[in-house]
Amino acid sequence: MELPTHDVFLRQLRYWTLHCSLNALPSLGIALAYLGLWKNLEGVAAMLAAILTFILLYAALTSLPGPLSNPGHVVSKSLRLGTKIRSWISGLSFLSLPLGPAMVFMPDFWCGFLSLSILTQASRILGLEIELPSGNSSNGSVGFLAVYATTMLEGFIISFLLLMISFFALLFIHRKARRRAVLGYPALSD
């Protein structure tokens, strides 16, 4: 297996640092402002560590030889289009954070809620006493691992949504290319 070049990884690292940071803003805002996590430095560090983990994972995956690292490949194009769509959603969600109740219309709110629900049920089933982030835990007692696990699970759920957006973008790109080919137009260029 061929390893990615240093330049490819750095380019992907810059790209994913921008997009993962932007996409994390609504969830970070919800956790800090509405769950009171701003009082818990360990919790803030855990969220930032989870965001950094996703930046490194995405940069590594898109640096490996194959369709994700080839900017001209339709899979790479669809992922980039899905990322742009997700970034717009995140930007609009972040801007609506001060409205409070509008939070229920944010995908990040529901992904975080699902993440907390899954981890709460898993800890009950396993008989573990883990305090997870919630509106009641603003006193700073939530540990690093609980916040990191919650953020990672939420990130995987959001990544699944990104993959779904990218899948539909892929269908759209294929349909548009097929229509252009049938009508005799030149192929789409970058």
Secondary structure as UniProt FT lines:
FT   HELIX           6..29
FT   HELIX           30..34
FT   HELIX           37..39
FT   HELIX           41..61
FT   TURN            62..63
FT   TURN            67..69
FT   TURN            71..72
FT   HELIX           74..95
FT   HELIX           97..99
FT   HELIX           101..105
FT   HELIX           107..126
FT   TURN            135..136
FT   TURN            138..139
FT   HELIX           144..183
//
